[in-house]
């Protein structure tokens, strides 16, 4: 009898232990009470006042409004990013989000390895086949992409119309195709309203560190201001904080990126080209909550209000009404399809 009781007790212990184990690659279905979301930040991490902070804001909104339980990971270098994503996937999160194009390869690999886990990649790079058609990501991976060139077109036009100089500046972070989209749209916007204007474009580097080097941003911006530039648009993460400092120091203007960055240097920020990273992340989480999540490519542009520019009581004095009206006309023309904005240099 004692042996039988011992055997039954052992079996009960094993059964209880198994209740807390998820099979590899499987995620528990979302419950009505809460869903578990894991987010790995991009280079620069939280506090960049830009891209990562937008993702954080979207996740915290989901926590408030949807009851989502969110776990954040701020990686170091290289393999730390993949390790963070893998940890979240192995824990059976309902959704794993990688913030930034640098996560493209890791997310694609893990989506195949964990077919029952949902993944989303902000700015996920999508390859094309020989015919130029996009190669769709795995069905459990959503690519949250933005038409940054459209918003950049508008701030380019604004810089040319309100900058009082024929020389217009651009400072990019890492010299990669994603940031080329910002430059291409910006150039097109400048040229559309000022055919004889010159755009001076420079990049902070060729590695991810180029997105978190304010010293380099200030150096590039000072050089451009000394050449006669009055307005510089940055697309460089926290490197742009150096651009703002150069604008303050020289009494010139800068244009923020991804989020409204006016508060970073009040009086020196002409406007900001905003991306709805917060809304895209929130929508991805909501789609898991209401069981409508699907993989594939989701695009956000002017038509979807996924990109735009800031005009409010803080910067209205820097933008004449006739300039504002012209930029709004251009916005309407892009949405209507009358203007096609290039996405490559």
Secondary structure, DSSP 8 states (H G I E B T S, - for coil): -HHHHHHHHHHHHHHHHHTT---TT------SS--EEEEE--TT-TTSSSHHHHHHHHHHHHHHHH--EEEEE---STHHHHHHHHHHHHTT-SEEEEESGGGHHHHHHHHHH-TTSEEEEET----B-TTS-B----TTEEEEEE-HHHHHHHHHHHHHHHS-SSEEEEEEEE-SHHHHHHHHHHHHHHHHH-TT-EEEEEEEESSGGGGS-HHHHHHHHHHHHHTT--EEEEESGGGHHHHHHHHHHHT-EEEEEES--GGGSTTTEEEEEEE-HHHHHHHHHHHHHTT----EEEEE-TTTTSEEE--STTTGGGS-HHHHHHHHHHHHHHHHTSS------
